[in-house]
Amino acid sequence: MKITIHQPNFLPYLGFFDKCDYADILVLYDSTQFKKNDYQNRNKIKGKDEWFWLTVPVNYNFGDVINEVKIDNSKEWKKDHIKSLETCYSGSKYFNRYLPKIREIYEKNWNFISNFNIELIRFVLNELGIKCRVVLSSELKIKNNGTEALIEICKKLKSARYVSGKDGKKYLEIKSFKKEGLVIEFQNYQHPEYNQKFGEFNPCMCILDLLFNEGPNSLKVIRDGRYYESEC
């Protein structure tokens, strides 16, 4: 059984969903520290002239964990997001298929960024037809940090294989995984090209860019970039 662990980012890019499709269990690490100016409250969409950030405003204090961070609902972010999506994607082939469902999610009352992101991730998994089990780290009552926390999660969920992003090579203590008899697979995602509105292809847009342009073909496109390497 393969497990992948990732922060509950805002509308993640294709490689995130490839890990979800490749693994049996997705653990959304909502009990780790929030990172300012990362992908936990913003992501990229493709405009007519260039890409730009779609950002959810948050009230944040240094040291807050992700599931403690509140959305700043004093700002008109929901209307701004929907308007931006309409401006950038209204002419895309599958825009009308997905926007009503996305708007329905947006219209709910959201207080915490993690809950909003997780709802969007579950929506995308369902639309793509990805069947991985979704678990929140906050439900597992993890006692450790860093590499030891990842190992603890694997052991609690009885998984012998951990699927990491390629940057895991920089910070994971691989010897600790080997000691516990756990195999690590590192993703080296080769971003595929697909039909995109406006000009030259831009990689690493949020997942909605793919859905609006490729619709039911989206999972096939995601799998086209798949590449994993085993470390131990």
C-alpha positions as CSV (number, residue, x, y, z in Angstrom):
1,M,0.0,0.0,0.0
2,K,1.3,3.4,-1.0
3,I,0.8,6.6,0.9
4,T,1.5,10.2,0.0
5,I,1.4,13.2,2.4
6,H,1.0,16.8,1.4
7,Q,-0.3,20.1,2.8
8,P,-3.9,20.9,1.8
9,N,-2.9,23.5,-0.8
10,F,-5.3,25.7,-2.7
11,L,-6.2,24.1,-6.0
12,P,-2.9,22.3,-6.4
13,Y,-1.2,21.7,-9.8
14,L,-1.2,18.5,-11.8
15,G,1.7,16.8,-10.1
16,F,-0.2,16.8,-6.7
17,F,-3.1,14.9,-8.3
18,D,-0.8,12.5,-10.0
19,K,0.6,11.5,-6.5
20,C,-3.0,11.1,-5.4
21,D,-3.8,8.8,-8.3
22,Y,-0.6,6.9,-7.9
23,A,-1.0,6.3,-4.1
24,D,-3.7,4.4,-2.2
25,I,-4.0,7.0,0.6
26,L,-3.6,10.8,0.6
27,V,-2.9,12.3,4.0
28,L,-3.6,16.0,4.0
29,Y,-1.1,17.4,6.5
30,D,-3.3,20.1,8.0
31,S,-1.5,20.0,11.4
32,T,1.8,21.3,10.2
33,Q,2.9,25.0,10.2
34,F,1.4,27.4,7.7
35,K,3.8,28.9,5.2
36,K,3.3,32.5,4.1
37,N,3.5,33.3,0.4
38,D,3.3,29.6,-0.4
39,Y,0.6,27.6,-2.2
40,Q,-1.6,27.1,0.9
41,N,-3.7,30.1,0.1
42,R,-2.9,31.0,-3.5
43,N,-2.2,29.4,-6.9
44,K,-1.8,30.4,-10.6
45,I,-4.3,30.9,-13.3
46,K,-3.6,31.8,-17.0
47,G,-4.8,35.1,-18.2
48,K,-4.7,36.7,-21.7
49,D,-1.3,38.3,-21.3
50,E,0.3,36.3,-18.6
51,W,-0.4,34.1,-15.5
52,F,-1.3,35.7,-12.2
53,W,-2.1,34.6,-8.6
54,L,-5.5,33.7,-7.4
55,T,-5.2,34.4,-3.6
56,V,-7.4,33.7,-0.7
57,P,-6.8,36.4,2.0
58,V,-6.0,35.0,5.4
59,N,-5.4,36.3,8.9
60,Y,-2.1,34.7,9.9
61,N,0.3,34.7,12.8
62,F,3.8,33.2,12.6
63,G,3.7,29.7,14.0
64,D,0.0,29.0,13.2
65,V,-0.7,25.5,11.9
66,I,-2.6,25.2,8.7
67,N,-5.9,24.2,10.3
68,E,-5.8,27.2,12.6
69,V,-5.5,29.9,9.9
70,K,-8.7,31.8,9.2
71,I,-9.8,33.3,6.0
72,D,-10.1,37.1,6.0
73,N,-13.8,37.4,5.0
74,S,-13.8,41.2,5.4
75,K,-12.5,41.2,1.8
76,E,-14.6,40.4,-1.3
77,W,-12.4,37.5,-2.3
78,K,-15.1,35.1,-3.5
79,K,-16.6,37.5,-6.0
80,D,-13.1,38.4,-7.2
81,H,-12.2,34.8,-7.7
82,I,-15.3,33.9,-9.7
83,K,-14.9,37.0,-11.8
84,S,-11.3,36.2,-12.5
85,L,-12.2,32.6,-13.5
86,E,-14.9,33.9,-15.8
87,T,-12.5,36.4,-17.4
88,C,-9.8,33.9,-18.0
89,Y,-11.7,30.7,-18.9
90,S,-15.2,31.6,-20.1
91,G,-14.3,30.5,-23.6
92,S,-12.7,27.2,-22.6
93,K,-14.4,24.0,-23.8
94,Y,-15.4,22.7,-20.4
95,F,-15.8,25.9,-18.4
96,N,-19.6,25.6,-18.2
97,R,-19.3,22.0,-17.0
98,Y,-17.3,22.9,-13.9
99,L,-17.9,26.5,-12.9
100,P,-21.4,26.0,-11.4
101,K,-20.0,23.3,-9.1
102,I,-17.1,25.5,-8.1
103,R,-19.3,28.4,-7.5
104,E,-21.5,26.3,-5.2
105,I,-18.4,25.4,-3.1
106,Y,-17.4,29.1,-3.0
107,E,-20.8,30.2,-1.8
108,K,-20.6,28.1,1.4
109,N,-19.6,29.9,4.6
110,W,-15.8,29.3,5.0
111,N,-13.9,30.4,8.1
112,F,-10.7,28.3,7.8
113,I,-8.5,28.0,4.8
114,S,-7.8,24.3,5.3
115,N,-11.5,23.4,5.2
116,F,-12.0,25.4,2.0
117,N,-8.9,23.8,0.4
118,I,-9.9,20.3,1.4
119,E,-13.4,20.7,0.0
120,L,-11.9,21.8,-3.3
121,I,-9.4,18.9,-3.4
122,R,-12.2,16.4,-2.7
123,F,-14.2,18.0,-5.5
124,V,-11.4,17.7,-8.0
125,L,-10.6,14.1,-6.9
126,N,-14.2,13.2,-7.6
127,E,-14.3,14.9,-11.0
128,L,-11.0,13.2,-12.1
129,G,-12.2,9.8,-10.9
130,I,-9.3,9.3,-8.5
131,K,-10.2,6.8,-5.8
132,C,-7.5,7.3,-3.1
133,R,-8.6,7.4,0.5
134,V,-8.3,10.9,2.1
135,V,-7.1,11.2,5.7
136,L,-6.4,14.4,7.7
137,S,-3.2,14.4,9.8
138,S,-5.1,16.2,12.6
139,E,-7.3,13.1,12.9
140,L,-4.2,10.9,13.5
141,K,-2.9,12.8,16.6
142,I,0.7,12.7,15.4
143,K,3.2,13.2,18.2
144,N,6.4,13.7,16.1
145,N,7.8,16.3,13.7
146,G,9.8,16.2,10.5
147,T,10.8,12.8,9.1
148,E,9.6,11.0,12.3
149,A,6.1,12.4,11.8
150,L,5.9,11.0,8.2
151,I,7.1,7.7,9.5
152,E,4.6,7.7,12.3
153,I,1.8,8.5,9.8
154,C,2.9,5.6,7.5
155,K,3.0,3.2,10.5
156,K,-0.4,4.3,11.8
157,L,-2.0,3.7,8.4
158,K,0.0,0.5,7.8
159,S,1.7,1.6,4.7
160,A,5.0,0.2,3.6
161,R,5.7,2.7,0.8
162,Y,5.9,6.5,1.0
163,V,5.4,8.6,-2.1
164,S,7.4,11.9,-1.8
165,G,7.8,14.9,-4.1
166,K,11.3,15.3,-5.6
167,D,12.3,17.9,-3.0
168,G,12.0,15.2,-0.3
169,K,15.5,14.2,-1.3
170,K,16.7,17.5,0.2
171,Y,15.2,17.1,3.7
172,L,14.1,13.5,4.4
173,E,16.2,11.4,6.7
174,I,16.3,8.4,4.3
175,K,18.1,6.2,6.8
176,S,15.2,6.5,9.2
177,F,12.8,5.2,6.6
178,K,15.2,2.3,5.8
179,K,15.4,1.5,9.5
180,E,11.6,1.1,9.7
181,G,11.5,-1.0,6.6
182,L,9.7,1.7,4.6
183,V,10.3,2.2,0.9
184,I,10.4,5.8,-0.5
185,E,9.4,6.7,-4.0
186,F,10.3,10.1,-5.3
187,Q,8.1,11.8,-7.8
188,N,9.9,13.5,-10.7
189,Y,6.9,14.9,-12.5
190,Q,7.4,15.7,-16.2
191,H,4.8,18.3,-16.8
192,P,2.8,17.5,-19.9
193,E,1.4,20.0,-22.3
194,Y,-2.3,20.2,-23.0
195,N,-4.8,22.5,-24.7
196,Q,-4.7,25.9,-23.1
197,K,-6.5,29.2,-23.9
198,F,-4.3,32.2,-24.9
199,G,-0.9,32.0,-26.5
200,E,2.0,29.8,-25.5
201,F,1.6,27.0,-23.0
202,N,2.3,27.8,-19.4
203,P,3.0,24.8,-17.1
204,C,2.2,24.6,-13.4
205,M,-1.1,26.4,-13.4
206,C,-3.7,25.4,-10.8
207,I,-5.8,22.3,-11.6
208,L,-8.7,24.3,-12.8
209,D,-6.7,25.4,-15.8
210,L,-6.6,21.7,-16.9
211,L,-10.2,20.9,-16.0
212,F,-11.6,23.9,-17.9
213,N,-9.6,23.0,-21.0
214,E,-9.5,19.2,-21.1
215,G,-12.5,18.1,-19.1
216,P,-12.9,14.3,-19.0
217,N,-9.5,13.9,-20.6
218,S,-7.8,15.5,-17.6
219,L,-6.7,12.4,-15.8
220,K,-5.1,11.0,-18.9
221,V,-3.1,14.3,-19.3
222,I,-2.1,14.1,-15.6
223,R,-0.8,10.5,-16.0
224,D,1.2,11.5,-19.1
225,G,3.7,13.3,-16.8
226,R,4.2,10.4,-14.4
227,Y,7.7,9.4,-13.4
228,Y,8.8,7.9,-10.0
229,E,12.1,6.7,-8.6
230,S,12.6,4.3,-5.7
231,E,15.2,5.2,-3.1
232,C,15.1,2.4,-0.7
